[in-house]
Amino acid sequence: MGRKRREWIPHAYHHIYARGNNRQNIFCDSIDMMEVFRLLTMIHNESSISICAYCIMTNHYHLLLKSEETSISKVMGIFNKRYTDYFNQKYHHVGHVFQQRFNSSPILSPQDLLQVSKYIHRNPISTKKPMVDRMEDYPYCSYQFYKKDRTPLYPFMNMLELPTSFILQSEKTIQHYCKYVEEVPESIQY
């Protein structure tokens, strides 16, 4: 019996994530991290993807990605295959790099898009031992561009989507989005 087909909604962002096999580190240094962005840029140039939030951790990644022309399965199949080839060659590794094929969930409401982006952006400070003191200091997460109000170097980044997801016009700013991400509800314990 074949695997269940991935749900692909072309106009929606999808929360996509994958982890290293046996939870091993698969992004071991800054060169590995830069390979991620090189691959995403290359895929964007071929398929015009849009990413509004990302976080690349040492053993997993999160993307909020939209692909209107090419299925999510094809886009991520290319990414995971090319990164696996890169990793195996660089580290003389044999076998699986990723624990399983990527996970994907379409995000169907603006409120869910905000919630998932907040989860993604808080990843570097949500680990048992936070990787940084402030989210914007983690260099492999898109939050730095929102907080520091900097234009990303990557052509696939869409920084307009998240702030405009708020209901009230007065809240549709990058500053309000950053305030939202930095608020920790009392019920959430990191």
Secondary structure, 3 states (H helix, E strand, C coil): CCCCCCCCCCCCEEEEEEEEHHHCCCCCCHHHHHHHHHHHHHHHHHHCCEEEEEEECCCEEEEEEECCCCCHHHHHHHHHHHHHHHHHHHHCCCCCCECCCCEEEEECCHHHHHHHHHHHHHHHHCCCCCCCCCHHHCCCECHHHHHCCCCCCCCCECCCCCHHHCCCHHHCCHHHHHHHHHCCCCCCCC
